[in-house]
Amino acid sequence: GDAVVLVDRLGVCVSNGGGDFGGERGGGTSGTGGNIDVTFDGNVATTPSGSNGGFGAEIANDRGNIGTGGNISLTIGGNLTCNSLFVYTSNRNGGQIGTGGNIAFDVAGDVTTAAQAYFAVLNNGGTIGSNVVVDIHAGSFSIAHNLFAGIDNSNNGSGGGTIGGNAAIDVSAANITANSIFARIDNSNGGTISNNAALLTSIGGNVTSGPFTADIINNLGSIATSATVDFHATGSVTVTGAAFWDIYSPNGSIGSDAILNVSAASVLAFGDLVFGITNDSGSIGGNAAAALNTTGSVDSSSGNFFLDISNNGGSIGQDAPVDFHAAGLSTGTLDTGISNNAGIITGNAVVNDQIPGDVVATGDAFFETINNGGTIGSNAT
C-alpha cells in the first residue's frame, strides 16, 4: 500500500542459531533459505517513544549452518521514520553460510531515526564462503545518534572469521546528517578475506556529523588482494569532532594494492583530521596510495592534520604515493609524508602536495619522507 504506520515497533528475524533477537541457543541446519525479503511500496513509520518504535531485521545464525541464503533485502518505496534501526546478520562462534550473508537496504526517500542506525554482518569466528556485501542506499539519512555500517570478521575471542570472496560496504545517499558516523571493515587478529576488502561511500551532497571514522582494520589479518577506502562527497564534509579515514594493517598482509582516496568540495573538522595507511611490519604486495582532493579548503584549525603512509619495518611491493590537493589549508600541526624506517618500498615514494592558496599551521609543519635504515627502489621526492 501507500503507507504503513506502526504504533510500536517492527522486528523481522530468521533464527537458525544464537543472536541478539533470539538469544543464545544451539545452531540449526538449513540447506537453502533463511532469507529476509521485505518490500513496502510507500512510506514506513513507527511511533518513536522511549525504547519503542524500533525497526529491525536480523539473521541469527551463531553456531548455525546455512548452505545458501542468510540474506537480508529491505526495500521501501517512500520514507522510513522510526526510533532505532537495526539491520544485521550474526554468523559468529562457528556459524557457517556457504553462499550468502548479504544485506541490501534500499529506501527511495529519506531515512529519519530518533536513535541509532546499525547495519552489519558479524562473522567473528564464523565462515562465509562467498562475497559479503552490505549495500546501504537512501535518498538521505538523518540519524539522531550513531550511524554504523560494518563487516566484523575479526577475532573477538572465538577465532578470526573467514570470508571466501569480497568483503564490501557500499553507502550512497544525497545527504547524511548524524550524531556520529562509524564505517568499518574489521579483519583484525586472524581474520581472512579471500579477495578484496572495499569500503565505498558516495554522497551527492553534504555530510554533517559528530566524530567520523571510515576505515579498514587488518592488523594481524589477511586480505588476499586489495584493500580500498573510497569516499566521495560532491558537497561539503563538516565534522564536529575528529575525523579518520585510514587503512590500518600493521603486521597484516594485503596481497595487492592498498588505496585510500577521499574527495569532497571542502572538509571542516573541529578536531584532528587523519588520513593514512599504516603498514608497520606488514606486507602490501602492490601499491600503497593515499590521496585527499578537495576543490575548496581543508580546515582543522581546532586540531591537527595528518596525511601519511607509515611503512616502518614493512614491505610495499610497488609505489607509495601521497597526494594532497586543496584550495587552502588551516590547521594546528601539519604532517604529510612517508615514513619508511627499516622498511622496503620497491618502487617510488612520492609526496605531492598542491595547495595554491594559503597554508596556515599554528603548530609545526612537516612535508617529509623518512627512510632511516629503509630501502626505496626508485625515486623518493
N, C-alpha and C positions, 0 to 999 in steps of 0.2 A: 504494500500500500504506500501512500504518500508519506505517512509518518508513523513512528512507533514511540509511544510515551510510556515510560516505566516509572512507577512511583517509588520503587525501592531499588533493586539492583538486578543485573542480569549476569549470570555466570554460566559458561558452557565448558564442560570438562569431559575428556576421554581419559579414563583411569585404567591403565594396564600395569600399574605398579605404584610405587610411592610418589608423592608430590604434595604441593602445598595445599591444594584444594581437598585432595582425598586423604591426606595424612600418610603416615608410614605404614606400608603394607607390602606383602610379598609380590613379586613380579609375575605377570601373566605372559602368555604367548599368543601372538596374533600373526597369521601368515600374511594377510593383506587387509589393510583398513586402518582403523584408529585415527581417522582424519576428522577435522572440524572444517565444515564448509558452509558459511552463513552469508546470505545476501539480503540487504534491506534496500528497497528501491528508493526510499526517500530519507527523511531526517530520523535520527535516533536520539532520544533524550531521556535521561533519568532525572530524578529529583535529588540533587546533592544535599545531604543533611547529615551532619556528623559522620559516622562511618558508613552510612547508607549511600545509595546512588552510584555504586560502582558498576563497571562494565568489564568483563574479563573472559578470557578463553585460555584453557590450559590443556596440553597433552601431558599426562602424568605417566612416565614410563621408567622411573627409577627402578632398577633391577629387573625390568621387563624386557620383552623381546618382540619387536615388530619387524616382519620381513620387508614389507613395502607399505609405506604410509607414515603416520605420525606427522602429517602436515596440517597447518592452520591457514585457512583462507577466510578473511573477513572483508566484505565489500559493502560499502554504504554509498548510496546514490546522492545523498544530501549532506547535512551536517551531523556531527556527533557531539553531544553535550552530556557530560557525566561528572561524577566525583573523581574517583581513581580509575585508571585504565591499565589493565594488565593483560598482555598477550604473550604467552611464552610456552616453550616446550622444555620439559625436565626429563633428561635421559641420563641421570647421574648414577654413580655407585654400581657399575656393571650393566647399566641399561644398554640395549642394542637396537639400532634401527639399521636395517640393511640398505634401503633406499628411501630417503625422505628426510623428515626433520626440518622442513622449511616453513617460513612464515611469510604470508602475503597480506598486508594491511593496506587497503586502498579506500580512501574517503574522497569523494568528489568535491565536497565542500570543506568546511572548517572543523577542526577538532578543538574543543574547548573543555578543559578539565579544571575542577576545583581543587584537585590534589595532583598526585604524580601520574606520569605516563611511563609504562615499563614494557619494553619489547626485548625478548631474549630467547636464546637457545642455550640451555645449561647442559653441558656434556662432561662434567667433571667425573673422571673415572668411567666414562661411557664410550661407546663406539658407534659412529655413524659412517656407513660405508660409502656414502655418496657426497655430492655437493651439499653444503648447508648455506642457504641464502635467506637473509632477513630483509625483506622489501617493505619499506615504510613510505607511503605516499599520501599526501593530503593537500587540499587547497592551501591551508595554513594551519599552524599549530599555535595555540595559546594555552600554555601549561602553567598552572599556578605554583606547582612545586617542581620537582626534578623531572626532566625528560631523559630517559635512559634507553639506549639501544646497544645490545651486546651479544656476543657469542663468547661463552666462557668454556674453554677447553683445557683449563689449567688443572694442576694437581692441587686440590684443596684438602688433601688428606686421604683421598680414595684412589689416588693414582692419576696420572695425566690422561686426558681424553685423546681420542683418535678420530680424525675426520678424514675420510678416504678420498675426498676431492677438494674443491674450493671451499673456503670459508669467507663469505661476503656479506657485508651490510651495505644497503643502498637506501639512503634517505633523500627524499625530494619534497619540496613544498615551495609555495610562493614566498611565505614569510614564516619565521619561527620566533616566538616570544616565550621564554621560560625562566623560572627562578634559577635554574641551573641546567646545564646540558652535559651529559656524560655518554660518550660513544666509544666502545672499546671491543677489540678482539683480543682476548686474553689466552695465550697459548704457553704460558709460563710453567716452569718447573716440571718439565717432562711431557708437555703437550705435543701432539704430532698432527700437522696438516699436510696432506699428501700432494697438494697442488698449491694454488695461490691463496693468499690472505689479502682481502681488499676491503677497505673502509671508504665508501664513496658518499659524498654529500653534494647535492646540487640545489641551491636556493635561488629562486628567481628574483627575490627582493632582498629584504633585510633580515639580519639575525640580531636579536636583543636578548641577553642572558646575564645571569649571575655567573659564578665560576664555570669555566668551559674546559672540557677535555675531549679530544678526539685522538685516539692512539691505537697502536698495535703493540702488545706486550709479548715478548718472545724470549725473555731471559731463561736460559736452560731449556728452551724449546726448539722444535724443528719445523721449519716451513720449507717444503721441498722445492718450490720455485720462487715466486716473487712475493714481496710484501709491499702494499701500496696504501697510502693515506692520501686521498684526493678530495679537497674541499674547495667548492666554488660558490661564491655568492655574488650575484650581479649587483646588489646594493651594498650597504654598509654592515659591518660587524661591530657591535657595541657590547662590551663585557664589563659588568660591574664586579670586578674581581680579577683573578689571574686567569690566563688562557694558555692551554697547552695543545700543540699539535706535534706528535712525535711517533717514531718507531724506536722502540726500546728493546734491544736484543743483546745485552751483554751475556757472554758465554752461551749464546744461542747460535743457530745455524739457519741461514736463508740461502737457498740454492742458487737463486738468480738475483734479480735486482731488488733493492730497497728504495722506494720512491716516495718522497714526501712533497706534495705540491699543494700550495694554498694560494688562492686568488680571491680578491674582493675589490669593491670600489674603494673602500677605506677600512682601517681597523683601529678601533679605540678600546683600550683596556685600562681600567682603574686598578691596576696591579701589574704583575710581570707578564710579559709576552714571551713565550718559549716555543721555538720551532727547532726540531732537530732529529738526528739519527744517532743512536748510541749503539756501538758495536764493540765495546771494550771486551777483549779476549773472546770475541765472537768471530763468525765467518759469514761473509756475504760473497756469493760466487760471481755476481755481476757488478753492476754499478750501484753506488750509494749516492743518491742525488736529493738535495734539499733545496726547495725553492719557495719564495714568497713574492708574489706580484700584486701590486695594487696600483690602480690608476690615480688614486688620491693619496692622502697622507697616512702614515702609521704613527699612533700616539700611545705611548705607555709612560708618559711623564710622571705618573703616580707610582711607577715601578721601574723595572729594568727590561731590556730587550736582548734576547739570545736567539741566534740562528747559526747552528753549529752541526758539524759532523764529528763525532768522537770515536776514534778507532784505536785507542791505546791498547796495545797488545793484541789487536785484532787483525783480520785479513779481509781486504776488499779486492776482488778479482779483476775489476776493470777501473773505471774512473770514479772520482769522488768530487763532483762539482757542488758548490754552494752559490745560489743565485738569489739576489735581492734587488727588486725593482720597486721603487715608490717615489711619489712626488716629493715627499719630505718625511722627516723622522724627528720625533721628540721623545726623549726617554731619560732615565737615570743613567745606569751603567749600560754601555753598548758593547756587545760582543758578537761578531760574526767571524766564522773561521773554521779551520780544520785542525783537530788535534790527533796526531799520529805517533805519539811516543811509543817506541818499540813495536810499532805496527807495520803492516805491509799494505801499500796501495800499488797495485800492479800498473795502473795507467796514470792519468793526470790527477792532480789535486789542485783545483782552481776555485778561487773565491772571486765572485763577480758581483760587486755592489754598484748599482747605478741609481743615484738619488740626485736629480737635477736641482731640487730645491734646497731649503735649509735643513741642516742636521744639527740638532740641539741635544747634547748629552750633558746632564748636570753632574754625572759621575765620570768614571774612567771610560775610555773608548778604545776598543781593540778590533783591528782588522788584521787577522794573522793566520799563518799556517805554522803549526808547531810540529817538529819532526825529530825530537831528541831520541836518538837510537833507532829511528824508524827508517823505512825504505819506501821511496816513491819512484816508480819505474819510469815515469816520463816527466812532463812539465809540472812545476809547482809554482803557481802565481797567485 
